[in-house]
Amino acid sequence: MIEQQRISQLNEKEVQKENSYVLYWMQGAARLRFNHALLYANELSQQLNKPLVVYFGVTDDYPEASIRHYHFMIQGIQEVYQSFFQQNIRMVIAHTDVAKGAIRASCDAVAVVTDAAYVRHEREWREFVASSIAAPLIMVESNLVVPIREASFKEEYSAATLRRKIEPQISFWAKEVPPLEYEGEYYNGPFCLEDIYDKDIDILMNHLNIDKSIPIVKNKRGGETEARKTLDYFIEHHLDGYSTKRNDPLNTYYSELSPFLHYGQISPIEIYLEVNNTAIPDKLDFIEQLVVRRELAFNFVFYNPHYDSFDGLPSWAKETLLRHSGDAREYSYSFEELKEGQTHDVFWNAAQAQLRECGTMHNYMRMYWGKKILEWTSEPRKGYEIALSLNNLYQLDGRDPNGFTGVAWCFGKHDRPWGERPIFGLIRYMNDKGLMRKFDMKHYVEHIEKTCNITLQRERQGQLF
């Protein structure tokens, strides 16, 4: 039984009983396991005695997405397609404008169920579809442990303010979800969209007119199976030690689950239950990141209409940065120089190389990376735009609430005022001396050179020796 608080009807339309199928518009939760929206669609299918059909729309113009992002996403969709076929459920992967495709897919639908949306354009898709179709559009939250409005009814100031609200609720919402058991017929009737599925991902990708300038990450594969393997590996090898070792850029004591969460290929509830079921004390720090910090990011993008711009920062942060925007900069770099990692700072260049070549960046280095962009650009608004653009361009899970929030944090979001200094004003400061004091940065640089197969220029040898 799906909790009522996860469910909302986005229009006031009646069930179209004379139509042929229940449609599940899959978009944010690309999985069969722990998928509340899918289970709700299946329940409707059984109640109305109609077959279930699944629609997934692939558009050429998803904001700031490239072949790197599409490739990982479609690997997951290929697996889901096969899983649905094994369950006797028809799935259609359509090359289309996502919202217009959902409207067409709804042409003979009794009712339409979809997963929840949090970022602007995905919410607009659902609003547009809800106002355009004859059937009810029902949205079911499945990608957060605590539903967004149950966690808080407003934008939270910090992790501390959300933590007080969300922690007491976790045990109520983090429940086992039964596996999908579809008992209906396979819908073999007419459908308004062409299915572009192919087992060969290259053939499937050839349908798309997308940015191919950013190469795929060859050692990362999308899908539910890989997500589970990644979770199991993390619990077995890296959960014990997570608390003390995760901040060291040379260590791999982090989960690597973020891309799978971003594309909905694994549920945060499944992760929580698996981790919490261990006796490893470090699990508490991981759960803080998985639930409190991650859902703080969703709170930010859901309640702040300017989450993707400098204007989304708290007033004190904007004021102090603008007050210091004319301060002299020792170093100043263009977007292209930053993109190519052509700065005086080998640590920053290494972090950017990992982002550019591998589609990821160590979390601690991401903070340093963002702070230096603020320091090295001509004014803070421009720095904010560059940081967000580079994150969204290269990060495998770019355009995620965590990405928007991570950039905003570097500019003062979810933080407090610190001691005033040039350029940063009251914003928290980070420098290379702090990195060298805490970590073995010489070996970090060598590690990035080896894994990314590049050679980094060491213009400032003092950073290393």
Secondary structure, DSSP 4 states (H G I P E B T S, - for coil): ---GGGEEESS-PPP-TTSSEEEEE-SS---STT-HHHHHHHHHHHHHT--EEEEEEE-TT-TT-BHHHHHHHHHHHHHHHHHHHHTT-EEEEEES-HHHHHHHHTTTEEEEEEE---SHHHHHHHHHHHHH-SS-EEEE--SSSS-HHHH-SS--SSHHHHHHHHGGGHHHH----PPP---SPPP-S--SS-----SSHHHHHTT---B-SS---TT---SHHHHHHHHHHIIIIISTTHHHHTT-TT---S---HHHHHTTSS-HHHHHHHHHTS--TTHHHHHIIIIIIHHHHHHHHHH-TTTTSGGGS-HHHHHHHHHTTTS--S----HHHHHTT-SS-HHHHHHHHHHHHHS---HHHHHHHHHHHHHHSSSHHHHHHHHHHHHHHH-TTTTSHHHHHHHHHHTTTTS-----BTTTBTS----HHHHHHHS-HHHHHHHHHHHHT-----S-GGGT-
